[in-house]
Amino acid sequence: MSRDWPAPAKINRFLHITGRRADGYHTLQTLFQFIEPLDWLDFTVTGDGAIVRDGGLAGLAPSADLAVRAATALQRRACVTAGVRIHIRKGIPAGGGLGGGSSDAATTLVALNALWGCGLAPAALEQLGLELGADVPVFVRGQAVWAEGIGEQLTPMDADRPWLVVLDPGVNVNTGSVFNDPKLTRHTERITIPRFNALDSRNDCERVVRRLHPRIATAIDALSEFGPTRLTGTGGCIFAWFDDRPSADRAKAGIDAHGRAWVTRAANRSPLPGRLEARQSSTNGA
């Protein structure tokens, strides 16, 4: 068994919807960074070709699990005859806009590319990940990025790393209902990376989410009393950012009544590349 492959959560520091294509996909601009908590994945390679999942989200069928779908896609792409048993220990809240399923898929691609000896280049893994979801290539790459297009145009970023209070109001938001809402802003003017200012940016999904989910609206208002607050993705998780840990701790103490809250710090590097490097060093030194 190969244990403890990390799958971190993410936040969107902002999310601007810049248009809608003829095929229905929305074009956007966003900045992805990584945060705690993490999911943890263990992999046991088998010889029977079967892909089996243990753990994960209760009630989620294995065939719908992005980690299983990622393993299946990689197995087909690389013509692998081996199988795998995947054990997932969830730490990321489901349905909160933190990217847990996409992160699990990316970790599965990176880990099994090594464990199965597929030899696919990182760019090929990113392309395979894009077929599973727009956020998956970000987690495969494992570094903060400025994303454009439908999320596939990635530019590495060395962004500021504020302290965060992340609040999960316990509301599962349906992404499709947000992006299909007729009142969603779809024509925000594109900005350049040098022009990015967190205070001047926004999440274009927030107005729709606030209307559809009053509990999230209340949580945003409460957290905004302590610092600038944004929805991540289509929510329902929100976050506020601070210059130091004590300020974040004070804010957390003031909003615990609105859901599960925790303090973390934005990161520009995922722990996943480090885990892969450690595996490669161990293998080379054996």
C-alpha positions in Angstrom: 0.0 0.0 0.0 1.2 3.5 -0.8 -0.3 5.7 1.9 -1.0 9.4 2.7 -1.3 11.1 -0.7 -2.7 14.5 0.0 -5.6 16.2 -1.7 -5.9 19.8 -0.5 -8.9 22.1 -0.7 -8.9 25.3 -2.8 -10.3 28.8 -2.7 -11.1 31.2 -5.6 -9.7 34.5 -4.4 -12.1 36.0 -6.9 -14.3 34.7 -9.8 -15.3 36.9 -12.7 -17.6 35.5 -15.4 -16.5 37.1 -18.6 -18.8 35.5 -21.2 -20.7 32.5 -22.3 -19.8 30.4 -25.3 -22.2 28.9 -27.9 -21.8 25.5 -26.3 -23.1 26.8 -23.0 -19.7 26.9 -21.2 -18.9 30.1 -19.3 -15.6 31.9 -19.7 -14.1 33.2 -16.5 -11.1 34.6 -14.7 -10.1 33.4 -11.3 -7.1 32.9 -8.9 -6.8 29.5 -7.3 -4.9 29.0 -4.1 -4.7 26.0 -1.8 -5.9 25.7 1.8 -6.5 23.2 4.5 -8.3 20.9 5.2 -7.1 17.9 3.1 -8.4 14.6 2.0 -6.0 11.7 2.2 -5.8 8.9 -0.3 -4.1 5.5 0.0 -3.5 3.2 -3.0 -3.0 -0.5 -3.1 -2.1 -1.7 -6.6 -3.7 -5.0 -7.6 -3.3 -7.4 -10.5 -6.9 -8.0 -11.4 -7.6 -4.8 -13.3 -10.4 -3.8 -11.0 -10.8 -0.3 -9.5 -12.3 -0.4 -6.1 -13.0 2.5 -3.7 -13.2 2.4 0.1 -14.3 5.4 2.2 -15.1 8.7 0.5 -18.4 10.4 0.7 -21.2 8.4 2.2 -23.9 7.8 -0.3 -21.8 8.5 -3.4 -21.7 5.6 -5.8 -18.1 4.6 -6.8 -19.0 5.1 -10.5 -19.8 8.8 -9.7 -16.7 9.3 -7.6 -14.1 11.5 -9.4 -11.2 9.5 -8.0 -12.6 6.3 -9.5 -13.3 8.1 -12.8 -9.8 9.4 -12.8 -8.3 6.0 -12.2 -10.5 4.5 -15.0 -9.5 7.3 -17.4 -5.8 6.9 -16.7 -6.0 3.1 -16.9 -7.6 3.4 -20.4 -5.3 6.2 -21.6 -2.1 4.3 -20.6 -3.4 0.8 -21.4 -2.8 -0.4 -17.9 -3.8 -3.9 -17.0 -3.3 -3.5 -13.2 -6.0 -2.4 -10.9 -6.1 -0.5 -7.6 -7.9 -0.2 -4.3 -8.4 3.5 -3.4 -9.1 4.4 0.2 -10.3 8.0 0.8 -10.3 9.7 4.1 -12.4 12.9 3.7 -11.5 16.1 5.4 -12.9 18.6 2.9 -16.6 19.5 3.2 -18.7 18.3 0.3 -20.6 20.8 -1.8 -18.9 23.8 -0.4 -16.9 25.1 -3.4 -13.6 23.9 -2.0 -12.9 21.4 -4.8 -12.7 18.2 -2.8 -13.8 15.9 -5.7 -11.5 17.5 -8.2 -8.6 17.4 -5.8 -9.2 13.7 -5.2 -9.2 13.1 -8.9 -5.9 15.0 -9.4 -4.2 13.1 -6.6 -5.4 9.8 -8.1 -3.9 10.8 -11.5 -0.6 11.9 -10.1 -0.2 8.9 -7.7 -1.3 6.2 -10.1 0.8 7.7 -12.9 3.7 6.9 -10.6 2.5 3.7 -9.0 1.3 2.1 -12.3 4.5 3.3 -14.0 2.4 5.0 -16.8 5.1 7.6 -17.5 2.6 10.3 -18.7 4.0 13.9 -18.7 2.4 16.5 -16.4 0.8 18.2 -19.4 -0.9 14.9 -20.4 -2.2 14.4 -16.9 -3.6 18.0 -16.9 -5.3 17.3 -20.2 -6.8 14.1 -18.9 -7.9 15.9 -15.7 -9.7 18.6 -17.8 -11.9 15.9 -19.2 -13.0 15.1 -15.6 -13.6 18.7 -14.5 -12.4 22.3 -15.1 -10.6 22.5 -11.7 -8.7 19.2 -11.9 -5.7 20.5 -13.9 -5.0 23.1 -11.2 -4.7 20.4 -8.6 -2.6 18.2 -10.9 -0.2 21.2 -11.4 -0.1 21.8 -7.7 0.7 25.5 -7.7 -1.4 28.7 -7.5 -2.6 29.8 -10.9 -4.5 32.5 -12.6 -7.1 30.7 -14.7 -9.0 31.9 -17.8 -11.0 30.5 -20.6 -13.3 27.8 -19.2 -10.6 27.2 -16.6 -8.0 25.5 -18.8 -5.7 28.5 -19.5 -3.4 28.5 -16.5 -0.7 31.0 -15.6 1.4 30.3 -12.5 1.1 32.9 -9.7 3.1 33.9 -6.7 0.2 35.5 -4.9 0.1 37.0 -1.4 -0.7 34.5 1.3 -3.2 36.0 3.7 -4.5 34.3 6.8 -8.1 33.1 6.3 -11.2 32.3 8.2 -13.2 29.8 6.2 -16.8 29.3 7.1 -19.0 26.4 6.0 -22.6 27.3 6.6 -23.6 23.7 5.8 -25.5 24.5 2.6 -24.9 22.4 -0.5 -25.1 24.6 -3.5 -26.0 23.2 -6.9 -23.4 24.6 -9.3 -25.7 24.1 -12.3 -28.5 26.1 -10.8 -26.1 29.1 -10.3 -24.6 29.1 -13.7 -28.0 28.6 -15.4 -29.6 31.4 -13.4 -30.8 34.2 -15.8 -29.6 36.9 -13.4 -26.0 35.7 -13.3 -23.6 38.4 -14.4 -21.9 37.0 -17.5 -20.1 40.0 -19.0 -17.6 41.2 -16.5 -14.7 43.1 -18.1 -11.5 41.1 -18.3 -8.6 42.3 -16.2 -4.9 41.6 -16.4 -2.8 40.0 -13.7 -1.0 43.2 -12.8 -4.4 44.9 -12.4 -5.7 42.3 -9.9 -6.6 43.8 -6.5 -8.4 41.6 -4.1 -10.5 44.4 -2.7 -11.6 45.6 -6.1 -12.5 42.1 -7.4 -15.6 40.0 -6.6 -17.3 36.6 -7.1 -19.9 37.1 -9.8 -21.8 34.1 -8.4 -22.4 35.7 -5.0 -25.5 37.7 -5.9 -27.2 34.6 -7.3 -26.2 32.4 -4.3 -27.3 35.0 -1.8 -30.8 35.1 -3.4 -31.1 31.3 -3.6 -29.7 30.6 -0.2 -30.5 33.1 2.5 -28.5 31.1 5.1 -25.3 31.8 3.0 -26.3 35.5 2.7 -26.6 35.7 6.5 -23.2 34.0 6.9 -21.5 36.4 4.4 -22.9 39.4 6.2 -21.7 38.1 9.6 -18.2 37.3 8.4 -18.0 40.7 6.6 -18.2 42.4 10.0 -14.6 41.2 10.6 -12.9 41.5 7.2 -13.4 41.5 3.4 -15.4 38.3 2.5 -15.8 36.3 -0.6 -17.7 33.2 -1.7 -15.4 30.5 -3.1 -16.6 28.9 -6.4 -20.3 28.7 -6.3 -20.2 28.1 -2.5 -21.6 27.5 0.0 -18.2 28.0 1.8 -17.0 31.6 2.2 -13.8 33.1 3.5 -12.4 36.4 4.8 -8.8 37.4 4.7 -6.5 39.0 7.3 -2.9 40.3 7.7 -2.1 38.1 10.7 -3.2 35.1 12.6 -4.5 36.9 15.8 -7.0 38.9 13.7 -8.2 35.7 12.0 -8.6 34.0 15.4 -10.7 36.8 16.7 -12.9 36.7 13.6 -13.4 32.9 14.0 -14.5 33.3 17.5 -17.2 35.8 16.4 -18.8 33.7 13.7 -18.9 30.1 15.1 -22.6 30.3 15.4 -23.0 30.5 11.6 -21.5 27.1 10.8 -18.2 25.3 11.0 -15.3 27.8 10.8 -11.5 27.3 10.8 -8.4 29.3 10.4 -5.9 28.5 7.7 -3.4 30.3 5.4 -3.6 30.5 1.6 -0.8 28.5 0.0 0.8 28.8 -3.5 2.0 25.3 -3.5 0.0 22.1 -2.9 1.5 19.3 -0.7 0.9 16.9 -3.6 4.1 17.6 -5.6 6.2 17.2 -2.4 4.6 13.8 -1.8 5.4 12.7 -5.4 9.0 13.9 -5.0 9.3 12.0 -1.7 8.0 8.9 -3.4 10.5 9.3 -6.3 13.4 9.9 -3.9 12.5 6.8 -1.9 12.3 4.7 -5.1 15.5 6.0 -6.5 17.3 5.4 -3.2 16.0 1.9 -2.9 
